[in-house]
Amino acid sequence: MTQRDKAIYLDITPVTLRNWKKHKPNLYKIIMLGFAFEEAVKQSKENYESLLAMQQKVIGDK
């Protein structure tokens, strides 16, 4: 997700996001951690589903 995409998601302008990065670094850090957490959860779900599919293939082959 680009900075522009993140700004749109937050319903702010990209300039506002850049200003937060410069003038409110803790707020910016919290927001970026939130995006990173959301991405990690999404990736974990995809990994879990992939593992389940592999398990079903192995069990189905028996």
N, C-alpha and C positions, 0 to 999 in steps of 0.2 A: 504494500500500500504506500503510495507516494505521500509526501507532505500535503499536497493539494487534496488528495483523497481523504486524508485524515481530517483536514480542516472542513471539508464538505460534510463528513460524517459527524463532526462536532457542531456543525451549523455555525461556523465562524469563517473568516477569510484567512487565506494563507498568510497574509501580512500579520494578522493577529497571532497566529501560531508562531511565526518568527519573532514577534515582539515578546511573547511569553518566554521563548527560548532565551532571549537576550536579557529581559528584565525580570522575569519570574522563573528562574531555572528550576526551582523545586516543583512548581506547578507543572512545568513542561516535563520534568522527569517522571512525575506521577502519571501524567497522561500517556507518555511513551511506554511506561511499564504496563499500563492497562492494555495498550495495543499489543505489546509483546505477550502478555498473559493470554489474551484472547487468541492470538496466533498459536501459542503453545497448546492450548486446549484443543483447538481445531486440528492441529497436527497429531496430537495424542489420540484423538477420536479416529482419525484416518488410519493411524498405525494399528489401533485396536481392531478396527474393522478388517484391515488387511490380515492381521494375525488370525482372526476368526475364520476368514475365508480359507487361509492355508490349513487351519485345523480341520475344517470341514472337508477339504480335499484329501487330507491324510486319512481321516476317519472314514471317509467315503470310499477310499481305495482298499480298505481292509475287507 
